[in-house]
């Protein structure tokens, strides 16, 4: 099991929320945390079973301007 952590600014979320949601829907994942700070930043965590999917999910998130992503083993 892998945990993917994704962060983005409020502006990035406004521009790419639909793209991000489409990416998240592509992978067999479970959102375990989603937080929005008062300044609009987003912090999300997803569990993914397959390491290949975790890598691909991370890479696709990183392709969105203003998004950062990393993953680690659970």
N, C-alpha and C positions, 0 to 999 in steps of 0.2 A: 504494500500500500504506500502511496506517495501523497504528500501534501504540497500543493501548489499555492504560493502566496502571490497575489497580484495587487499592485498599487497603481493609482493614477490620480492625476490632478482633477479638479472639478471641470476645468475647460476640456481636458482630454475626454472625460466622461460624456460631456455634452456632445462632443463631436463623434465619438466612437462607441457609444453605449450599444447601439444596435449591432455593430460589427462584433463587439465583444460578446454579446449574448449569442450571436450566431456561432462564434468560435466555441463557447462553452457548451452549446447544444450539440456540437459535433462529437464530443467525447463522452464516454460513459463516466460521468463524474458526479459528485455530490457536493453542493455548496454547504460548507460547515460554518462559515462566518461571512458576514457582509456588513461593513460599517461605513457610515458617512460622517465625516467630521464637520464641524460648523463652517469651515472654509470650503467645503465641497469635495475634499479629497475622499477617495474610495479605497478601502482595504478589504480584500476578499480572500477567502481560503477555500480551496476545493480539494477533495480527496479523489484520487484516481488509482485504479488497481494496477494498470500496466505501465511500466517504466517508459516504454516507447510512446504511449499516449501522453504521459506527463511531459516528456521532452517536447513533443509536437505542440501540445497545449501551450507550454511556456514559450516556445519559439513564435507561435502565432500571436500570442499576447504582446511579445516584444516588437512585433512588426507594426503595432499601433503606436503612433506618436504620443508620447507622454505616459505610456504604460511601462511598468517594470514588473518582472516576474522571476520567481525562483522556485525550485522544488527541492524537497528533502524526503528521505525515507522515514516512514512512521514505525 
